[in-house]
Amino acid sequence: MTNFAEETITTSVGAGSRRFPLPGTGVPDGTTECGAVVLVERIDKLTKKGVPMCTLTFRNATGIASMPVWSEGLSKIAELKEGMPFEITCERVIGRDNAREWKFLSARAVDPNHPVTREAQPRCDVPQEVLKQRTVALKSALSAEAAELFDVILRTPVAARDGSLAPMMPAFLEAPGAISIHHNTLGGLWHHSLQVAEIATASALALRATDAPTLDMDLVRLGGVLHDIAKTVEYSWSGAITMAVRGAIGSHMAWGFAVITEAITRAELTTDWTPTPRQRALVEHLLHIVSSHHGRIDYGATTLPCSREAWIISCADMVSARVQPITDGVATGTPVGDGWYRATDWRRELRYASPHTEATDAPTAPVMRLAFTVEGADTEVRDVA
């Protein structure tokens, strides 16, 4: 693969005025700080008792931080919009879970062209040349039919976020992997997709060597690198990383099914390419992987994984998304104590089922029913999936 990453991606981060120290490392309790940030995510919620509240996520060159605003403070943030720069004032406090956090006090709008606005789009810290090399290695391990399918999906023009026809390749290289929590940088989708493909490949190879010799390695590699392909249309990263219209009305798992189907259909109708029986089988299974990789319906999946390859991708996706924030914390030196790092609150990402997410309740795990026979008697076992 010689032309995978020919597209040039550039971004600039200007030298701004005083920045708010979002990670809060070393800031004593009770300290009040004021500085420039960009609001990258606003989530309006309801508490268990049905009381409105909001979670704000801010970003600048120092890092990223989320903070709650309870009902009594909602009037202070009525005009705060995602992507806008603000000067915020917060106090360093001990939160409800005895962890240090920022208590939001106030925000003041600043010039929309303030240099801090560019800091809402940091670049993935893995060099692009390294990502290219890892992508070349991944694609070279595919069969000729799978490698061709990879190119067809990424290079066939499909409907972009603005409605124009464009191949997904440039957006795939530039898109973030998330708004917050993991791989939330320009190029983050590319980085995360490679991680998932590599973790899944290692797992599948280990299983093939021992217990599952028929695992489809083409499918594992394709599914890994393309599982989040619809984040190219789910997110917008013009000025700040925000949810685009498609992301607001559906999950990237549903849109992934759509964009891959569109790419395959357009390629068949507008070029001389005709998929082989093997390629058609790969597409069918790939669509299932894309649709199911979050592993649970309440996590946005449109169906549960129904194959070994699909479960491998789902687990690899979770490993990449949960380990990377800790890796980032190690790199930036933000431990909560002697080598330990605070677990990320994943509920902020799980917003597909309802526009109002409970502020304190984790999603309820589905119950798995297993029916089997013990010495001739039918027995049903209930367990948590």
C-alpha positions in Angstrom: 0.0 0.0 0.0 1.8 3.0 -1.2 -0.9 5.7 -1.3 -2.8 5.1 1.9 -1.9 8.4 3.6 -0.9 10.7 0.8 -3.3 13.3 2.2 -1.6 16.0 4.1 -3.1 16.9 7.4 -2.1 20.1 9.2 -3.4 22.0 12.2 -2.1 25.0 14.2 -2.1 25.8 17.8 -1.6 29.5 18.5 0.1 30.9 21.5 -2.8 32.0 23.7 -3.3 34.2 26.7 -3.5 32.7 30.2 -4.9 29.2 30.1 -7.0 27.6 32.8 -5.0 24.6 34.3 -7.7 22.0 33.5 -5.9 18.9 34.8 -5.5 20.7 38.2 -2.3 18.9 38.9 -0.7 20.4 42.0 -3.4 23.0 42.5 -4.2 23.2 46.3 -7.7 22.6 47.5 -9.7 25.8 47.9 -7.7 27.6 45.2 -9.8 29.7 42.8 -8.5 29.8 39.2 -9.5 31.8 36.1 -8.4 31.3 32.5 -9.3 30.6 28.9 -10.9 27.4 27.7 -13.1 26.0 24.9 -16.4 24.3 25.8 -16.2 21.0 23.8 -19.2 19.2 25.2 -22.3 20.1 27.1 -24.6 17.3 28.3 -27.9 18.2 29.9 -29.1 15.5 32.3 -31.6 14.5 34.9 -30.7 13.2 38.4 -32.4 10.2 39.8 -34.9 12.5 41.4 -35.6 14.1 38.0 -33.8 17.4 38.8 -32.0 19.0 35.8 -28.3 19.4 35.9 -25.5 19.6 33.3 -22.0 18.3 32.7 -19.6 20.7 31.0 -16.3 19.5 29.4 -13.7 22.1 28.7 -10.4 21.9 26.8 -7.3 23.9 26.2 -3.6 23.2 25.7 -3.3 22.1 29.4 -5.7 19.2 28.9 -9.4 18.4 29.3 -11.7 18.4 32.3 -15.4 17.8 33.0 -17.4 19.4 35.8 -21.0 19.2 37.0 -23.3 22.2 37.2 -26.2 21.5 39.5 -29.7 22.9 39.1 -29.0 26.1 41.2 -26.2 27.0 38.8 -27.9 26.3 35.4 -28.9 30.0 35.0 -25.2 30.8 34.8 -24.6 28.6 31.8 -27.7 29.3 29.7 -25.7 30.9 26.9 -22.8 28.4 26.9 -22.5 26.7 23.5 -20.2 23.9 22.3 -17.2 25.1 20.4 -17.2 28.6 22.0 -14.2 30.0 23.9 -14.8 31.3 27.5 -12.9 32.6 30.4 -14.0 30.4 33.3 -13.6 30.7 37.0 -13.6 27.5 39.1 -12.6 26.4 42.6 -10.5 23.3 43.4 -12.5 21.2 45.8 -12.9 17.6 47.1 -15.9 16.2 45.3 -18.7 13.8 46.3 -16.5 10.8 45.7 -13.6 12.2 47.7 -11.7 12.9 44.5 -10.3 16.4 43.7 -12.2 18.2 41.0 -13.1 21.7 39.7 -16.3 23.3 41.0 -17.7 25.6 38.3 -18.3 29.1 39.4 -18.8 31.3 36.3 -18.0 31.8 32.7 -17.5 34.9 30.5 -17.6 34.8 26.7 -14.4 36.0 25.0 -13.6 36.9 21.4 -14.6 34.0 19.1 -11.2 34.3 17.4 -9.3 33.9 20.7 -6.2 31.7 20.2 -7.6 29.1 22.7 -10.2 28.0 20.2 -7.5 26.3 18.2 -6.5 24.3 21.3 -9.8 22.4 21.1 -8.3 20.4 18.2 -5.0 18.9 19.5 -3.2 16.5 17.1 -2.6 12.8 18.0 0.8 12.6 19.5 1.7 9.5 17.6 3.7 10.7 14.5 1.8 10.3 11.3 4.7 8.5 9.7 4.4 5.8 12.5 0.7 5.5 11.8 1.4 5.1 8.1 3.9 2.3 8.8 1.5 0.5 11.0 -1.3 0.8 8.4 1.0 -0.5 5.7 1.8 -3.5 7.9 -1.8 -4.1 8.6 -2.9 -3.9 4.9 0.1 -6.1 3.7 -1.2 -8.9 6.0 -4.6 -8.9 4.2 -5.4 -11.2 1.3 -5.6 -9.5 -2.1 -9.4 -9.6 -2.0 -9.6 -8.1 1.4 -7.0 -5.4 0.6 -9.0 -4.4 -2.5 -12.2 -4.2 -0.4 -10.4 -2.0 2.1 -9.5 0.5 -0.7 -13.0 0.3 -2.2 -14.7 1.2 1.1 -12.3 4.1 1.9 -11.8 5.6 -1.6 -15.3 5.4 -3.2 -17.1 8.7 -2.9 -20.1 8.7 -0.5 -22.3 11.3 1.0 -20.2 13.4 3.4 -21.5 15.4 6.4 -22.3 18.4 4.2 -24.1 16.2 1.6 -21.3 16.4 -1.0 -19.8 13.2 -2.4 -16.3 12.5 -1.1 -14.2 9.4 -0.3 -13.9 8.7 3.4 -10.1 8.3 3.4 -9.2 12.0 4.1 -11.8 12.2 6.9 -10.7 8.8 8.3 -7.1 10.2 8.7 -8.2 13.4 10.3 -11.3 12.6 12.4 -11.2 12.3 16.2 -11.9 9.0 17.9 -14.3 10.6 20.4 -15.3 14.0 21.7 -13.8 13.3 25.1 -12.4 10.4 27.2 -10.3 8.5 24.6 -8.4 9.3 21.3 -10.2 12.8 21.3 -7.6 14.4 19.0 -7.3 15.0 15.3 -6.1 11.7 13.9 -7.5 10.0 17.0 -9.8 7.8 14.9 -6.9 6.6 12.8 -4.9 5.8 15.9 -7.7 4.1 17.7 -8.7 2.0 14.6 -5.2 0.7 14.3 -5.0 -0.1 17.9 -8.2 -2.1 17.7 -7.1 -3.9 14.6 -3.7 -4.8 16.2 -5.2 -5.9 19.5 -7.8 -8.0 17.7 -5.2 -9.5 15.4 -3.0 -10.5 18.4 -6.0 -12.1 20.2 -7.2 -13.9 17.1 -3.7 -15.3 16.3 -3.4 -16.6 19.8 -6.8 -18.3 19.5 -6.0 -19.7 16.1 -2.9 -21.3 17.4 -4.7 -23.1 20.1 -8.5 -23.4 20.0 -9.9 -21.7 17.0 -7.9 -22.5 13.8 -10.7 -21.3 11.5 -10.9 -17.7 12.7 -11.0 -15.4 9.7 -8.0 -13.1 10.0 -9.1 -10.9 7.0 -12.3 -10.2 8.8 -10.6 -9.5 12.1 -8.2 -7.0 10.5 -10.8 -5.3 8.4 -13.3 -5.2 11.2 -10.7 -3.7 13.5 -9.6 -0.9 11.3 -13.1 -0.1 9.9 -15.3 -0.7 13.0 -15.6 3.1 13.7 -15.6 4.3 10.1 -18.8 6.3 10.6 -17.2 8.6 13.0 -16.1 10.4 9.9 -19.7 11.6 9.6 -20.7 11.4 13.3 -18.3 14.1 14.5 -17.5 17.6 13.3 -14.0 19.1 14.0 -14.3 22.6 12.6 -13.3 24.9 15.4 -13.9 22.2 18.1 -14.6 18.5 18.3 -18.4 18.3 18.5 -21.3 16.0 17.5 -22.5 16.4 14.0 -26.1 16.0 12.9 -25.8 12.3 12.2 -24.2 11.8 15.6 -27.0 13.6 17.3 -29.7 11.5 15.7 -28.0 8.1 15.7 -25.0 6.0 16.7 -21.9 5.5 14.5 -22.8 1.8 14.5 -26.0 2.4 12.5 -24.3 5.0 10.3 -21.4 2.6 9.8 -23.7 0.1 8.2 -25.1 2.8 6.0 -21.8 4.3 4.8 -20.2 0.9 4.0 -23.3 -0.2 2.1 -23.3 3.1 0.2 -19.6 2.7 -0.7 -20.0 -0.8 -2.0 -23.1 0.0 -3.9 -21.6 3.1 -5.5 -18.5 1.2 -6.5 -20.5 -1.4 -8.2 -22.7 1.1 -10.0 -20.1 3.7 -11.0 -17.0 1.7 -11.7 -16.0 -1.6 -13.3 -15.5 -3.2 -10.0 -17.5 -6.3 -9.2 -17.1 -8.0 -5.8 -16.1 -11.6 -5.7 -18.1 -14.1 -3.6 -15.4 -13.9 -1.0 -15.7 -10.1 -0.9 -19.5 -10.2 -0.6 -19.2 -12.6 2.4 -16.6 -10.3 4.0 -18.9 -7.3 3.5 -21.8 -9.1 5.1 -19.8 -10.1 8.2 -18.1 -6.6 8.3 -21.5 -4.9 8.5 -22.4 -7.1 11.4 -19.1 -6.2 13.2 -19.6 -2.5 12.6 -23.2 -2.7 13.9 -22.4 -4.7 17.0 -19.0 -3.6 18.2 -20.2 -1.8 21.4 -21.4 -5.2 22.6 -24.7 -4.0 24.1 -27.8 -2.4 22.8 -27.8 0.3 25.6 -24.3 1.2 24.5 -25.5 2.1 21.0 -25.1 -1.3 19.2 -27.9 -2.1 16.8 -27.4 -5.8 17.5 -25.3 -8.0 19.8 -22.1 -9.7 18.4 -23.0 -13.0 16.9 -19.6 -14.4 15.9 -16.2 -15.0 17.3 -14.7 -12.3 15.1 -17.4 -9.8 16.2 -16.7 -10.5 19.9 -13.0 -10.2 19.4 -13.5 -6.7 17.8 -15.9 -5.6 20.5 -13.4 -6.6 23.3 -10.5 -5.1 21.4 -12.4 -1.8 21.0 -13.1 -1.7 24.8 -9.4 -2.4 25.6 -8.2 0.4 23.3 -10.8 2.9 24.5 -10.2 2.2 28.2 -6.4 1.8 28.3 -5.6 4.9 26.2 -6.8 7.5 28.7 -4.5 5.9 31.3 -1.6 5.9 28.9 -2.3 9.6 28.2 -2.4 10.2 32.0 1.0 8.4 32.5 2.4 10.5 29.7 1.2 13.8 31.2 1.8 12.9 34.8 -1.7 13.1 36.2 -1.9 10.2 38.7 -4.4 10.2 41.6 -1.9 8.4 43.8 1.3 6.3 43.7 1.0 5.0 40.2 -2.8 4.7 40.1 -5.1 6.5 37.8 -8.7 7.4 38.3 -11.2 5.4 36.3 -13.0 7.3 33.6 -16.8 7.9 33.8 -18.0 6.2 30.7 -21.7 7.2 31.1 -21.1 10.5 29.4 -20.4 8.6 26.1 -23.6 6.5 26.3 -26.2 8.9 25.1 -27.9 6.9 22.3 -31.0 5.7 24.1 -32.2 8.9 25.5 -31.4 12.7 25.4 -31.6 12.7 29.2 -29.0 10.5 30.9 -29.2 9.7 34.6 -26.5 11.6 36.3 -25.6 8.8 38.8 -27.0 5.6 37.4 -24.9 3.2 35.3 -26.7 1.4 32.5 -28.4 -1.8 33.7 -26.6 -4.9 32.4 -28.8 -7.3 30.4 -29.7 -10.7 31.8 -28.4 -13.7 29.9 -30.5 -16.9 30.1 -28.8 -20.2 29.7 -31.0 -23.3 29.2 -29.4 -26.7 29.5 -30.2 -30.2 30.8 -28.8 -31.8 34.0 -29.4 -35.5 34.3 -32.5 -35.3 32.2 -34.0 -32.2 34.0 -34.4 -28.9 32.2 -32.7 -26.2 34.1 -32.5 -22.4 33.5 -29.6 -20.4 34.8 -29.8 -16.6 35.1 -26.5 -14.7 35.0 -25.4 -11.1 34.2 -24.0 -10.8 30.7 
